[in-house]
Amino acid sequence: MNNNINIAIIGLGQIGAYLYNELRNKKKKIEKKTGKKIKIVAISAKNKDKKRKFPINKNIFYNNPLQIFKNKKIDVLFECIGLSNGISKKIVETAIKKKIHVITPNKALIAKHGDYLAKLAEQNSVNLEFEASVAGGIPIIKTIKESLATNKINKVYGILNGTTNYILSEMENSNENFDRVLKKAQKLGYAEPGNPKLDLNGFDAFAKVRILSALSFNTKISKYKCIMEGIENIKLEDIKIANQLGLRVKLLGISQIINDKLFETVHPCLVSKNTYIGNVNGVMNAVITEGKPVGESILQGEGAGPGPTSSSLLSDLLSILQGNIKYPFGISSTKRKSVKTFNNDNYTNSLYLRFDVKDKQGVLSLITNRLAKYKISVKRIIQTPDKKNKKATIVIITHKTKEKNARNCLSIFKNNTNILKFPTLIRLYN
Amino acid sequence: MNNNINIAIIGLGQIGAYLYNELRNKKKKIEKKTGKKIKIVAISAKNKDKKRKFPINKNIFYNNPLQIFKNKKIDVLFECIGLSNGISKKIVETAIKKKIHVITPNKALIAKHGDYLAKLAEQNSVNLEFEASVAGGIPIIKTIKESLATNKINKVYGILNGTTNYILSEMENSNENFDRVLKKAQKLGYAEPGNPKLDLNGFDAFAKVRILSALSFNTKISKYKCIMEGIENIKLEDIKIANQLGLRVKLLGISQIINDKLFETVHPCLVSKNTYIGNVNGVMNAVITEGKPVGESILQGEGAGPGPTSSSLLSDLLSILQGNIKYPFGISSTKRKSVKTFNNDNYTNSLYLRFDVKDKQGVLSLITNRLAKYKISVKRIIQTPDKKNKKATIVIITHKTKEKNARNCLSIFKNNTNILKFPTLIRLYN
């Protein structure tokens, strides 16, 4: 590698613009650590004249990012657009084919096209780095790929989305409902102002789970349908009841090998307030790996925002400037196995079930009979009457039961006039 | 680097023997990840015939480790003897001069001779890696050196010694005194059976602090006298009182830059039970870094034991097999600055002071007057009489005060007949 490194940044939103500024400020530090002189020679974004926090050099601005490849010699390209298809994919693909190293925080792109792009990078002997795609500033990808490389990892899980963790923490702290807290999160820049759906419904965390699985288990990225639930249906009421039970609601992403099969999921969990994961609050992310012989490892840090994300993007840059060509997923594409997937039906948990019912005789026994029919045994029942409205809330904590049982059991409550709404189900994590 | 890698292991105690076994079991995995075939060609230890958990190949055993350099071509050497001087240093020095990469978990060696050995490694274009020297299986060194490389780190601190953390946790849990719990720790293999002093008095944690400072602040390893206190004087009584106050005793290692000066210390701290660090219990280690722009990062995991230590030793091996030559401390020795040190006298904390006194009139006012004279203002006083023995315990929590003040203020109590013992001082962490 030459001592003078030409850099292109595509996408100058929150992340791209911050990165641009960091690269300019840290030239000397990077030279000191790597011996390489970096120079930003091309930038591109949708809108050249948009007001940005950091002034950009318009002389190196390209309206069409693909034009850059024709005009400039680029050594390292940062893709900071986001989204899994369209121009992001095109740019990364083109860069790799032109033997340009690529760094991206784009989890959607890697979760969808990571296998293909990693193979392409390998064929072209360049690096494709994506530390910033999972858990922002937390070096979880390097840790799994390098520090835990000789361990047998069985499970990796955690809080992978700062937006939802902030909302859940803030609902508990402020006693305000989901909609109000979501607005607050949007105001603070923790949730997308336009469409926060991909954070809230678990999609964002799920892309990260897929990347973590591939790295932890040396497998291809899985495509199978799993249980993906977001926090849209978590009510303040559930958070309050959980609180009384010494529990807290957390949106967990979980990936594990069960009987040699891969099980990946994202859903809200009830966790004990006495556990580590129950105390990761606000916009913090945390990732926990269970490996042999290393034991349990925990990494916690800020999971989003331009600062932490830039920290990871620059660590990828340094790794490229210092090192040899590395496999994007730690081992060669030819050695990454496909893996069989665990049947969701057999996923087993204790459940928290909340029923809004008419305050009538026989309703509780209707519910418990139905549960008994599906062999779901009850650990605890909390019934709270609302005399004024002739309603009652019944909360049931069950012993462990399979997903399939729970689904079949609950299905009947859709059409029962004494059950006012389809019951809320939150799985207990243990 | 050749595709066939010859390995030597010097020292076959708990760590060395486990590593030996791991290397033999994970040959294929290592080849898959690096393309290199490893072979253990020489081992050495004090006693060839000692009973070990894993059988060793006696055909490659050397009584004199220095003989290995004459008989065998070695590519990578593991130094697993420990201690900072004598044969450990000699072996590492000789290996580096012979252009052999060295990997070691030896914190005492690195804390004492790290600057010299790093320079030597640089001159000879080999790697000197020591991930396992700090916090066992936690990849804190790689994280600081690579993942946080472009951040400005201001502080790094944590629980760096599993033995003492186990003892403190277990005293709280079991209500047993220091001596009993120490014996339990020795039985469980958490504390050295012969001489646990280096764990208990803070020396072990302090070596780790020095290594972390050098990496975090890009400085030479400091040599200055700092505040180093262990847990030998923590009484069950202190733990119980702390508990009532919502606090917990933790032995923290702390390194930070205050006004461009380096401050390093190891001492017991009272931390709130509601904090993260207050909930790292048992043999767990945790390291927290505060950097810009990444924010606060936490790494937690098993801090000792052959499994976690081997995980880090092997990650260093993979790094050597995959990568270029790297600076042991992240930047060239020529660029690592010396740093001025912060004056201990100005270290400022709230204090917990416990006095065992005669239950006589005027004793409390004697103490408070003395504190007032040194401008140490009292936040809280808890006096517990022990009528039967005509004694009393006075616990005082002070507002923040400088170390010098505290020292001078307390000095008088050495010779006061109403004060039965020199008061116990534990600093509050905040």
Interface residues (C-beta under 8 A of the other chain):
Chain A: Y18 E22 K26 K29 I30 K32 K33 E131 G137 I138 P139 K142 T143 E146 S147 L148 A149 T150 N151 Y276 N279 A286 G291 K292 P293 V294 G295 E296 S297 I298 L299 Q300 G301 E302 P306 G307 P308 S310 S311 S312 L314 S315 L318 S319 Q322 G323 N324 K326 G330 I331 S332 K335
Chain B: Y18 E22 K26 K29 I30 K32 K33 E131 G137 I138 P139 K142 T143 E146 S147 L148 A149 T150 N151 Y276 N279 A286 G291 K292 P293 V294 G295 E296 S297 I298 L299 Q300 G301 E302 P306 G307 P308 S310 S311 S312 L314 S315 L318 S319 Q322 G323 N324 K326 G330 I331 S332 K335
